Amino acid sequence: LRIDGGLAITPHFAQILMKSKKFKENCLEIDKDSKPFVEDGRSVFCGHVVWCGKNIRIQSEVPVLYKNKVIAVGKAILSSEMMKEQRIGVAVKVRDSLKNQPEG
């Protein structure tokens, strides 16, 4: 729980929420080239966004997907409409990734 009352989700919790069809509209899918960088906690750039859900707003929590599997979560820098229009710039600043998660 964040101080503003919002939820800061983990990649594992986001994967559980992926069972809901509506939840996917809060996610974005990246390409193969950026996957290793995002898994290491690097930001997602607009040019590597393959698909983004319509519910993504600036500053919202965004699960980052690769082949429908959550690999990271972060904060949206741009809205989904802006991500679709832009080819350069940061789309999501990654806060947590699967490589940063403890095993168990």
Biopython code that builds the backbone (N, CA, C, O; Angstrom):
import numpy as np
from Bio.PDB.StructureBuilder import StructureBuilder

atoms = [
    (1, "LEU", "N", (0.850, -1.178, 0.000)),
    (1, "LEU", "CA", (0.000, 0.000, 0.000)),
    (1, "LEU", "C", (0.895, 1.241, 0.000)),
    (1, "LEU", "O", (1.810, 1.364, 0.814)),
    (2, "ARG", "N", (0.613, 2.151, -0.926)),
    (2, "ARG", "CA", (1.401, 3.383, -0.999)),
    (2, "ARG", "C", (0.792, 4.449, -0.092)),
    (2, "ARG", "O", (-0.343, 4.307, 0.362)),
    (3, "ILE", "N", (1.541, 5.507, 0.168)),
    (3, "ILE", "CA", (1.051, 6.563, 1.057)),
    (3, "ILE", "C", (-0.140, 7.314, 0.468)),
    (3, "ILE", "O", (-0.902, 7.933, 1.211)),
    (4, "ASP", "N", (-0.315, 7.270, -0.867)),
    (4, "ASP", "CA", (-1.467, 7.935, -1.482)),
    (4, "ASP", "C", (-2.709, 7.039, -1.498)),
    (4, "ASP", "O", (-3.749, 7.426, -2.030)),
    (5, "GLY", "N", (-2.596, 5.834, -0.909)),
    (5, "GLY", "CA", (-3.728, 4.922, -0.837)),
    (5, "GLY", "C", (-3.794, 3.932, -1.980)),
    (5, "GLY", "O", (-4.632, 3.030, -1.968)),
    (6, "GLY", "N", (-2.927, 4.082, -2.968)),
    (6, "GLY", "CA", (-2.913, 3.168, -4.112)),
    (6, "GLY", "C", (-2.155, 1.892, -3.792)),
    (6, "GLY", "O", (-1.425, 1.815, -2.803)),
    (7, "LEU", "N", (-2.338, 0.907, -4.634)),
    (7, "LEU", "CA", (-1.634, -0.360, -4.471)),
    (7, "LEU", "C", (-0.396, -0.394, -5.350)),
    (7, "LEU", "O", (-0.463, -0.061, -6.533)),
    (8, "ALA", "N", (0.713, -0.789, -4.788)),
    (8, "ALA", "CA", (1.941, -1.007, -5.553)),
    (8, "ALA", "C", (2.072, -2.516, -5.715)),
    (8, "ALA", "O", (2.494, -3.207, -4.789)),
    (9, "ILE", "N", (1.712, -3.026, -6.883)),
    (9, "ILE", "CA", (1.673, -4.473, -7.085)),
    (9, "ILE", "C", (3.046, -5.029, -7.450)),
    (9, "ILE", "O", (3.896, -4.328, -7.999)),
    (10, "THR", "N", (3.236, -6.296, -7.134)),
    (10, "THR", "CA", (4.468, -7.001, -7.498)),
    (10, "THR", "C", (4.229, -7.754, -8.802)),
    (10, "THR", "O", (3.080, -7.960, -9.192)),
    (11, "PRO", "N", (5.297, -8.167, -9.481)),
    (11, "PRO", "CA", (5.109, -8.964, -10.700)),
    (11, "PRO", "C", (4.320, -10.254, -10.453)),
    (11, "PRO", "O", (3.516, -10.656, -11.294)),
    (12, "HIS", "N", (4.542, -10.898, -9.314)),
    (12, "HIS", "CA", (3.821, -12.144, -9.016)),
    (12, "HIS", "C", (2.328, -11.888, -8.809)),
    (12, "HIS", "O", (1.494, -12.654, -9.290)),
    (13, "PHE", "N", (1.992, -10.819, -8.097)),
    (13, "PHE", "CA", (0.581, -10.486, -7.883)),
    (13, "PHE", "C", (-0.077, -10.083, -9.203)),
    (13, "PHE", "O", (-1.227, -10.439, -9.459)),
    (14, "ALA", "N", (0.643, -9.353, -10.029)),
    (14, "ALA", "CA", (0.103, -8.966, -11.340)),
    (14, "ALA", "C", (-0.183, -10.197, -12.190)),
    (14, "ALA", "O", (-1.168, -10.223, -12.928)),
    (15, "GLN", "N", (0.667, -11.219, -12.096)),
    (15, "GLN", "CA", (0.439, -12.451, -12.860)),
    (15, "GLN", "C", (-0.844, -13.137, -12.400)),
    (15, "GLN", "O", (-1.570, -13.701, -13.218)),
    (16, "ILE", "N", (-1.127, -13.095, -11.115)),
    (16, "ILE", "CA", (-2.382, -13.653, -10.597)),
    (16, "ILE", "C", (-3.569, -12.867, -11.148)),
    (16, "ILE", "O", (-4.577, -13.451, -11.545)),
    (17, "LEU", "N", (-3.445, -11.539, -11.168)),
    (17, "LEU", "CA", (-4.532, -10.695, -11.683)),
    (17, "LEU", "C", (-4.754, -10.871, -13.185)),
    (17, "LEU", "O", (-5.817, -10.520, -13.697)),
    (18, "MET", "N", (-3.766, -11.409, -13.892)),
    (18, "MET", "CA", (-3.895, -11.631, -15.337)),
    (18, "MET", "C", (-5.003, -12.627, -15.675)),
    (18, "MET", "O", (-5.406, -12.726, -16.834)),
    (19, "LYS", "N", (-5.494, -13.354, -14.695)),
    (19, "LYS", "CA", (-6.606, -14.282, -14.933)),
    (19, "LYS", "C", (-7.872, -13.527, -15.331)),
    (19, "LYS", "O", (-8.764, -14.095, -15.961)),
    (20, "SER", "N", (-7.950, -12.255, -14.965)),
    (20, "SER", "CA", (-9.086, -11.414, -15.337)),
    (20, "SER", "C", (-8.827, -10.772, -16.700)),
    (20, "SER", "O", (-7.785, -10.151, -16.910)),
    (21, "LYS", "N", (-9.771, -10.924, -17.617)),
    (21, "LYS", "CA", (-9.639, -10.334, -18.962)),
    (21, "LYS", "C", (-9.559, -8.808, -18.881)),
    (21, "LYS", "O", (-8.833, -8.182, -19.653)),
    (22, "LYS", "N", (-10.305, -8.211, -17.947)),
    (22, "LYS", "CA", (-10.325, -6.750, -17.811)),
    (22, "LYS", "C", (-8.972, -6.208, -17.353)),
    (22, "LYS", "O", (-8.589, -5.099, -17.725)),
    (23, "PHE", "N", (-8.254, -6.983, -16.552)),
    (23, "PHE", "CA", (-6.972, -6.520, -16.015)),
    (23, "PHE", "C", (-5.952, -6.267, -17.119)),
    (23, "PHE", "O", (-5.114, -5.374, -16.988)),
    (24, "LYS", "N", (-6.007, -7.032, -18.198)),
    (24, "LYS", "CA", (-5.018, -6.885, -19.272)),
    (24, "LYS", "C", (-5.053, -5.485, -19.891)),
    (24, "LYS", "O", (-4.056, -5.044, -20.461)),
    (25, "GLU", "N", (-6.180, -4.784, -19.787)),
    (25, "GLU", "CA", (-6.280, -3.423, -20.323)),
    (25, "GLU", "C", (-5.426, -2.428, -19.534)),
    (25, "GLU", "O", (-5.303, -1.271, -19.934)),
    (26, "ASN", "N", (-4.837, -2.867, -18.420)),
    (26, "ASN", "CA", (-3.933, -2.035, -17.614)),
    (26, "ASN", "C", (-2.468, -2.370, -17.875)),
    (26, "ASN", "O", (-1.580, -1.820, -17.223)),
    (27, "CYS", "N", (-2.211, -3.266, -18.822)),
    (27, "CYS", "CA", (-0.867, -3.791, -19.076)),
    (27, "CYS", "C", (-0.334, -3.327, -20.424)),
    (27, "CYS", "O", (-1.065, -2.770, -21.244)),
    (28, "LEU", "N", (0.963, -3.570, -20.635)),
    (28, "LEU", "CA", (1.533, -3.382, -21.967)),
    (28, "LEU", "C", (2.456, -4.538, -22.288)),
    (28, "LEU", "O", (3.036, -5.163, -21.399)),
    (29, "GLU", "N", (2.581, -4.809, -23.577)),
    (29, "GLU", "CA", (3.396, -5.921, -24.077)),
    (29, "GLU", "C", (4.623, -5.332, -24.764)),
    (29, "GLU", "O", (4.517, -4.357, -25.507)),
    (30, "ILE", "N", (5.789, -5.930, -24.511)),
    (30, "ILE", "CA", (7.028, -5.446, -25.120)),
    (30, "ILE", "C", (7.563, -6.455, -26.125)),
    (30, "ILE", "O", (7.115, -7.601, -26.181)),
    (31, "ASP", "N", (8.538, -6.004, -26.923)),
    (31, "ASP", "CA", (9.146, -6.881, -27.926)),
    (31, "ASP", "C", (10.307, -7.687, -27.331)),
    (31, "ASP", "O", (10.731, -7.465, -26.197)),
    (32, "LYS", "N", (10.797, -8.618, -28.130)),
    (32, "LYS", "CA", (11.871, -9.531, -27.711)),
    (32, "LYS", "C", (13.175, -8.791, -27.408)),
    (32, "LYS", "O", (13.903, -9.168, -26.490)),
    (33, "ASP", "N", (13.473, -7.734, -28.180)),
    (33, "ASP", "CA", (14.737, -7.012, -28.010)),
    (33, "ASP", "C", (14.877, -6.355, -26.638)),
    (33, "ASP", "O", (15.975, -6.302, -26.085)),
    (34, "SER", "N", (13.776, -5.857, -26.092)),
    (34, "SER", "CA", (13.860, -5.133, -24.821)),
    (34, "SER", "C", (13.665, -6.024, -23.595)),
    (34, "SER", "O", (13.914, -5.579, -22.475)),
    (35, "LYS", "N", (13.230, -7.257, -23.780)),
    (35, "LYS", "CA", (12.932, -8.159, -22.658)),
    (35, "LYS", "C", (14.078, -8.279, -21.649)),
    (35, "LYS", "O", (13.832, -8.107, -20.455)),
    (36, "PRO", "N", (15.328, -8.567, -22.069)),
    (36, "PRO", "CA", (16.394, -8.717, -21.060)),
    (36, "PRO", "C", (16.662, -7.442, -20.264)),
    (36, "PRO", "O", (17.017, -7.509, -19.087)),
    (37, "PHE", "N", (16.495, -6.293, -20.894)),
    (37, "PHE", "CA", (16.743, -5.023, -20.205)),
    (37, "PHE", "C", (15.647, -4.733, -19.183)),
    (37, "PHE", "O", (15.928, -4.290, -18.069)),
    (38, "VAL", "N", (14.403, -4.983, -19.568)),
    (38, "VAL", "CA", (13.276, -4.755, -18.660)),
    (38, "VAL", "C", (13.347, -5.721, -17.482)),
    (38, "VAL", "O", (13.052, -5.337, -16.350)),
    (39, "GLU", "N", (13.731, -6.959, -17.733)),
    (39, "GLU", "CA", (13.892, -7.931, -16.640)),
    (39, "GLU", "C", (14.958, -7.477, -15.647)),
    (39, "GLU", "O", (14.888, -7.818, -14.466)),
    (40, "ASP", "N", (15.938, -6.717, -16.112)),
    (40, "ASP", "CA", (16.986, -6.191, -15.230)),
    (40, "ASP", "C", (16.567, -4.905, -14.524)),
    (40, "ASP", "O", (17.347, -4.337, -13.759)),
    (41, "GLY", "N", (15.335, -4.439, -14.777)),
    (41, "GLY", "CA", (14.837, -3.246, -14.100)),
    (41, "GLY", "C", (14.982, -1.962, -14.882)),
    (41, "GLY", "O", (14.768, -0.880, -14.335)),
    (42, "ARG", "N", (15.340, -2.054, -16.152)),
    (42, "ARG", "CA", (15.475, -0.858, -16.992)),
    (42, "ARG", "C", (14.109, -0.393, -17.486)),
    (42, "ARG", "O", (13.163, -1.180, -17.525)),
    (43, "SER", "N", (14.000, 0.862, -17.857)),
    (43, "SER", "CA", (12.744, 1.439, -18.337)),
    (43, "SER", "C", (12.320, 0.863, -19.681)),
    (43, "SER", "O", (13.140, 0.362, -20.451)),
    (44, "VAL", "N", (11.013, 0.946, -19.946)),
    (44, "VAL", "CA", (10.447, 0.518, -21.227)),
    (44, "VAL", "C", (10.347, 1.747, -22.121)),
    (44, "VAL", "O", (9.768, 2.760, -21.727)),
    (45, "PHE", "N", (10.906, 1.659, -23.318)),
    (45, "PHE", "CA", (10.839, 2.763, -24.273)),
    (45, "PHE", "C", (9.706, 2.539, -25.266)),
    (45, "PHE", "O", (9.380, 1.400, -25.602)),
    (46, "CYS", "N", (9.113, 3.627, -25.732)),
    (46, "CYS", "CA", (7.954, 3.574, -26.633)),
    (46, "CYS", "C", (8.194, 2.709, -27.862)),
    (46, "CYS", "O", (7.295, 1.987, -28.291)),
    (47, "GLY", "N", (9.375, 2.770, -28.424)),
    (47, "GLY", "CA", (9.678, 2.017, -29.632)),
    (47, "GLY", "C", (9.632, 0.512, -29.454)),
    (47, "GLY", "O", (9.605, -0.228, -30.437)),
    (48, "HIS", "N", (9.623, 0.049, -28.206)),
    (48, "HIS", "CA", (9.606, -1.389, -27.927)),
    (48, "HIS", "C", (8.246, -1.879, -27.441)),
    (48, "HIS", "O", (8.092, -3.053, -27.104)),
    (49, "VAL", "N", (7.257, -0.984, -27.403)),
    (49, "VAL", "CA", (5.907, -1.371, -26.990)),
    (49, "VAL", "C", (5.192, -1.985, -28.185)),
    (49, "VAL", "O", (5.013, -1.331, -29.213)),
    (50, "VAL", "N", (4.785, -3.238, -28.049)),
    (50, "VAL", "CA", (4.073, -3.954, -29.108)),
    (50, "VAL", "C", (2.573, -3.687, -29.005)),
    (50, "VAL", "O", (1.896, -3.514, -30.019)),
    (51, "TRP", "N", (2.061, -3.654, -27.782)),
    (51, "TRP", "CA", (0.635, -3.443, -27.518)),
    (51, "TRP", "C", (0.494, -2.810, -26.147)),
    (51, "TRP", "O", (1.267, -3.115, -25.238)),
    (52, "CYS", "N", (-0.492, -1.924, -25.988)),
    (52, "CYS", "CA", (-0.774, -1.375, -24.660)),
    (52, "CYS", "C", (-2.279, -1.274, -24.448)),
    (52, "CYS", "O", (-3.031, -0.954, -25.369)),
    (53, "GLY", "N", (-2.704, -1.552, -23.218)),
    (53, "GLY", "CA", (-4.113, -1.517, -22.853)),
    (53, "GLY", "C", (-4.652, -0.102, -22.795)),
    (53, "GLY", "O", (-3.908, 0.852, -22.566)),
    (54, "LYS", "N", (-5.949, 0.024, -23.003)),
    (54, "LYS", "CA", (-6.587, 1.342, -23.072)),
    (54, "LYS", "C", (-6.717, 2.028, -21.717)),
    (54, "LYS", "O", (-6.989, 3.227, -21.671)),
    (55, "ASN", "N", (-6.531, 1.309, -20.613)),
    (55, "ASN", "CA", (-6.699, 1.901, -19.280)),
    (55, "ASN", "C", (-5.426, 2.527, -18.718)),
    (55, "ASN", "O", (-5.441, 3.022, -17.591)),
    (56, "ILE", "N", (-4.335, 2.519, -19.461)),
    (56, "ILE", "CA", (-3.077, 3.070, -18.950)),
    (56, "ILE", "C", (-3.138, 4.593, -18.967)),
    (56, "ILE", "O", (-3.371, 5.209, -20.007)),
    (57, "ARG", "N", (-2.926, 5.181, -17.810)),
    (57, "ARG", "CA", (-2.906, 6.630, -17.640)),
    (57, "ARG", "C", (-1.529, 7.036, -17.108)),
    (57, "ARG", "O", (-0.779, 6.200, -16.604)),
    (58, "ILE", "N", (-1.211, 8.303, -17.222)),
    (58, "ILE", "CA", (0.051, 8.806, -16.680)),
    (58, "ILE", "C", (0.071, 8.570, -15.166)),
    (58, "ILE", "O", (-0.907, 8.856, -14.476)),
    (59, "GLN", "N", (1.178, 8.053, -14.662)),
    (59, "GLN", "CA", (1.418, 7.748, -13.247)),
    (59, "GLN", "C", (0.686, 6.503, -12.742)),
    (59, "GLN", "O", (0.728, 6.226, -11.543)),
    (60, "SER", "N", (0.017, 5.745, -13.613)),
    (60, "SER", "CA", (-0.663, 4.530, -13.150)),
    (60, "SER", "C", (0.319, 3.362, -13.079)),
    (60, "SER", "O", (1.349, 3.363, -13.754)),
    (61, "GLU", "N", (-0.009, 2.373, -12.259)),
    (61, "GLU", "CA", (0.791, 1.154, -12.142)),
    (61, "GLU", "C", (0.570, 0.315, -13.393)),
    (61, "GLU", "O", (-0.570, 0.065, -13.785)),
    (62, "VAL", "N", (1.665, -0.121, -14.022)),
    (62, "VAL", "CA", (1.569, -0.857, -15.282)),
    (62, "VAL", "C", (2.374, -2.152, -15.212)),
    (62, "VAL", "O", (3.594, -2.114, -15.054)),
    (63, "PRO", "N", (1.703, -3.297, -15.329)),
    (63, "PRO", "CA", (2.428, -4.554, -15.493)),
    (63, "PRO", "C", (2.987, -4.629, -16.916)),
    (63, "PRO", "O", (2.291, -4.312, -17.880)),
    (64, "VAL", "N", (4.241, -5.048, -17.038)),
    (64, "VAL", "CA", (4.894, -5.184, -18.343)),
    (64, "VAL", "C", (4.899, -6.663, -18.707)),
    (64, "VAL", "O", (5.379, -7.499, -17.941)),
    (65, "LEU", "N", (4.362, -6.978, -19.880)),
    (65, "LEU", "CA", (4.219, -8.363, -20.317)),
    (65, "LEU", "C", (5.174, -8.692, -21.451)),
    (65, "LEU", "O", (5.540, -7.833, -22.254)),
    (66, "TYR", "N", (5.565, -9.951, -21.496)),
    (66, "TYR", "CA", (6.244, -10.518, -22.659)),
    (66, "TYR", "C", (5.599, -11.871, -22.896)),
    (66, "TYR", "O", (5.684, -12.758, -22.047)),
    (67, "LYS", "N", (4.964, -12.034, -24.030)),
    (67, "LYS", "CA", (4.218, -13.260, -24.370)),
    (67, "LYS", "C", (3.207, -13.613, -23.277)),
    (67, "LYS", "O", (3.120, -14.758, -22.834)),
    (68, "ASN", "N", (2.445, -12.599, -22.855)),
    (68, "ASN", "CA", (1.377, -12.739, -21.849)),
    (68, "ASN", "C", (1.855, -13.170, -20.468)),
    (68, "ASN", "O", (1.059, -13.663, -19.669)),
    (69, "LYS", "N", (3.136, -12.995, -20.177)),
    (69, "LYS", "CA", (3.667, -13.282, -18.846)),
    (69, "LYS", "C", (4.229, -11.982, -18.271)),
    (69, "LYS", "O", (4.961, -11.262, -18.949)),
    (70, "VAL", "N", (3.883, -11.690, -17.025)),
    (70, "VAL", "CA", (4.358, -10.466, -16.374)),
    (70, "VAL", "C", (5.837, -10.622, -16.051)),
    (70, "VAL", "O", (6.232, -11.558, -15.356)),
    (71, "ILE", "N", (6.662, -9.694, -16.561)),
    (71, "ILE", "CA", (8.098, -9.740, -16.263)),
    (71, "ILE", "C", (8.537, -8.565, -15.393)),
    (71, "ILE", "O", (9.628, -8.582, -14.822)),
    (72, "ALA", "N", (7.670, -7.531, -15.292)),
    (72, "ALA", "CA", (8.009, -6.359, -14.482)),
    (72, "ALA", "C", (6.750, -5.533, -14.236)),
    (72, "ALA", "O", (5.727, -5.723, -14.893)),
    (73, "VAL", "N", (6.845, -4.620, -13.283)),
    (73, "VAL", "CA", (5.794, -3.635, -13.049)),
    (73, "VAL", "C", (6.464, -2.281, -12.877)),
    (73, "VAL", "O", (7.611, -2.191, -12.438)),
    (74, "GLY", "N", (5.740, -1.239, -13.224)),
    (74, "GLY", "CA", (6.307, 0.092, -13.103)),
    (74, "GLY", "C", (5.251, 1.164, -13.177)),
    (74, "GLY", "O", (4.054, 0.882, -13.129)),
    (75, "LYS", "N", (5.706, 2.400, -13.294)),
    (75, "LYS", "CA", (4.822, 3.555, -13.341)),
    (75, "LYS", "C", (4.826, 4.126, -14.748)),
    (75, "LYS", "O", (5.883, 4.352, -15.337)),
    (76, "ALA", "N", (3.629, 4.359, -15.281)),
    (76, "ALA", "CA", (3.491, 4.902, -16.634)),
    (76, "ALA", "C", (3.968, 6.351, -16.675)),
    (76, "ALA", "O", (3.574, 7.169, -15.844)),
    (77, "ILE", "N", (4.809, 6.654, -17.639)),
    (77, "ILE", "CA", (5.255, 8.021, -17.877)),
    (77, "ILE", "C", (4.309, 8.684, -18.881)),
    (77, "ILE", "O", (4.093, 9.896, -18.841)),
    (78, "LEU", "N", (3.750, 7.869, -19.782)),
    (78, "LEU", "CA", (2.819, 8.336, -20.807)),
    (78, "LEU", "C", (1.519, 7.544, -20.722)),
    (78, "LEU", "O", (1.488, 6.452, -20.155)),
    (79, "SER", "N", (0.443, 8.097, -21.287)),
    (79, "SER", "CA", (-0.820, 7.362, -21.381)),
    (79, "SER", "C", (-0.744, 6.385, -22.546)),
    (79, "SER", "O", (0.172, 6.465, -23.365)),
    (80, "SER", "N", (-1.698, 5.467, -22.627)),
    (80, "SER", "CA", (-1.686, 4.482, -23.717)),
    (80, "SER", "C", (-1.783, 5.162, -25.080)),
    (80, "SER", "O", (-1.136, 4.725, -26.032)),
    (81, "GLU", "N", (-2.576, 6.219, -25.186)),
    (81, "GLU", "CA", (-2.692, 6.942, -26.455)),
    (81, "GLU", "C", (-1.352, 7.547, -26.869)),
    (81, "GLU", "O", (-0.973, 7.492, -28.039)),
    (82, "MET", "N", (-0.645, 8.120, -25.907)),
    (82, "MET", "CA", (0.654, 8.731, -26.193)),
    (82, "MET", "C", (1.691, 7.675, -26.564)),
    (82, "MET", "O", (2.528, 7.908, -27.437)),
    (83, "MET", "N", (1.642, 6.506, -25.903)),
    (83, "MET", "CA", (2.587, 5.426, -26.217)),
    (83, "MET", "C", (2.426, 4.956, -27.655)),
    (83, "MET", "O", (3.409, 4.647, -28.329)),
    (84, "LYS", "N", (1.179, 4.903, -28.123)),
    (84, "LYS", "CA", (0.910, 4.455, -29.492)),
    (84, "LYS", "C", (1.413, 5.460, -30.522)),
    (84, "LYS", "O", (1.831, 5.075, -31.614)),
    (85, "GLU", "N", (1.375, 6.742, -30.180)),
    (85, "GLU", "CA", (1.793, 7.797, -31.107)),
    (85, "GLU", "C", (3.304, 7.996, -31.130)),
    (85, "GLU", "O", (3.869, 8.309, -32.178)),
    (86, "GLN", "N", (3.964, 7.818, -29.989)),
    (86, "GLN", "CA", (5.399, 8.081, -29.868)),
    (86, "GLN", "C", (6.220, 6.888, -30.341)),
    (86, "GLN", "O", (5.789, 5.742, -30.205)),
    (87, "ARG", "N", (7.383, 7.148, -30.888)),
    (87, "ARG", "CA", (8.331, 6.085, -31.237)),
    (87, "ARG", "C", (9.603, 6.198, -30.393)),
    (87, "ARG", "O", (10.396, 5.259, -30.332)),
    (88, "ILE", "N", (9.793, 7.339, -29.747)),
    (88, "ILE", "CA", (10.965, 7.538, -28.888)),
    (88, "ILE", "C", (10.502, 7.999, -27.510)),
    (88, "ILE", "O", (9.392, 8.508, -27.357)),
    (89, "GLY", "N", (11.352, 7.819, -26.520)),
    (89, "GLY", "CA", (11.049, 8.259, -25.165)),
    (89, "GLY", "C", (10.630, 7.113, -24.261)),
    (89, "GLY", "O", (10.318, 6.016, -24.723)),
    (90, "VAL", "N", (10.629, 7.390, -22.957)),
    (90, "VAL", "CA", (10.282, 6.389, -21.946)),
    (90, "VAL", "C", (8.768, 6.272, -21.833)),
    (90, "VAL", "O", (8.068, 7.278, -21.717)),
    (91, "ALA", "N", (8.268, 5.042, -21.868)),
    (91, "ALA", "CA", (6.840, 4.768, -21.705)),
    (91, "ALA", "C", (6.524, 4.399, -20.255)),
    (91, "ALA", "O", (5.549, 4.882, -19.680)),
    (92, "VAL", "N", (7.364, 3.532, -19.670)),
    (92, "VAL", "CA", (7.157, 3.058, -18.295)),
    (92, "VAL", "C", (8.493, 3.008, -17.566)),
    (92, "VAL", "O", (9.472, 2.458, -18.070)),
    (93, "LYS", "N", (8.514, 3.588, -16.379)),
    (93, "LYS", "CA", (9.694, 3.489, -15.518)),
    (93, "LYS", "C", (9.496, 2.264, -14.622)),
    (93, "LYS", "O", (8.616, 2.254, -13.761)),
    (94, "VAL", "N", (10.307, 1.247, -14.828)),
    (94, "VAL", "CA", (10.162, -0.024, -14.108)),
    (94, "VAL", "C", (10.556, 0.152, -12.644)),
    (94, "VAL", "O", (11.603, 0.716, -12.325)),
    (95, "ARG", "N", (9.683, -0.349, -11.761)),
    (95, "ARG", "CA", (9.898, -0.278, -10.322)),
    (95, "ARG", "C", (10.358, -1.616, -9.754)),
    (95, "ARG", "O", (11.154, -1.665, -8.817)),
    (96, "ASP", "N", (9.846, -2.702, -10.334)),
    (96, "ASP", "CA", (10.150, -4.031, -9.814)),
    (96, "ASP", "C", (10.088, -5.027, -10.967)),
    (96, "ASP", "O", (9.229, -4.921, -11.843)),
    (97, "SER", "N", (11.000, -5.987, -10.962)),
    (97, "SER", "CA", (11.005, -7.002, -12.018)),
    (97, "SER", "C", (11.158, -8.383, -11.398)),
    (97, "SER", "O", (11.463, -8.509, -10.211)),
    (98, "LEU", "N", (10.945, -9.419, -12.206)),
    (98, "LEU", "CA", (11.047, -10.786, -11.693)),
    (98, "LEU", "C", (12.434, -11.105, -11.166)),
    (98, "LEU", "O", (12.564, -11.869, -10.210)),
    (99, "LYS", "N", (13.474, -10.539, -11.763)),
    (99, "LYS", "CA", (14.838, -10.806, -11.290)),
    (99, "LYS", "C", (15.088, -10.210, -9.911)),
    (99, "LYS", "O", (15.984, -10.657, -9.195)),
    (100, "ASN", "N", (14.297, -9.200, -9.530)),
    (100, "ASN", "CA", (14.455, -8.571, -8.219)),
    (100, "ASN", "C", (13.639, -9.260, -7.137)),
    (100, "ASN", "O", (13.762, -8.918, -5.960)),
    (101, "GLN", "N", (12.800, -10.233, -7.519)),
    (101, "GLN", "CA", (11.919, -10.908, -6.572)),
    (101, "GLN", "C", (12.655, -12.045, -5.867)),
    (101, "GLN", "O", (13.429, -12.768, -6.495)),
    (102, "PRO", "N", (12.417, -12.206, -4.564)),
    (102, "PRO", "CA", (13.004, -13.347, -3.857)),
    (102, "PRO", "C", (12.330, -14.636, -4.303)),
    (102, "PRO", "O", (11.145, -14.638, -4.635)),
    (103, "GLU", "N", (13.070, -15.716, -4.314)),
    (103, "GLU", "CA", (12.513, -17.023, -4.690)),
    (103, "GLU", "C", (11.603, -17.522, -3.578)),
    (103, "GLU", "O", (11.835, -17.262, -2.397)),
    (104, "GLY", "N", (10.561, -18.246, -3.978)),
    (104, "GLY", "CA", (9.733, -18.835, -2.959)),
    (104, "GLY", "C", (8.334, -18.620, -3.237)),
    (104, "GLY", "O", (7.478, -19.056, -2.468)),
]
sb = StructureBuilder()
sb.init_structure("model")
sb.init_model(0)
sb.init_chain("A")
sb.init_seg("    ")
for serial, (resi, resn, name, xyz) in enumerate(atoms, 1):
    if name == "N":
        sb.init_residue(resn, " ", resi, " ")
    sb.init_atom(name, np.array(xyz, "f"), 0.0, 1.0, " ", f" {name:<3s}", serial, name[0])
structure = sb.get_structure()
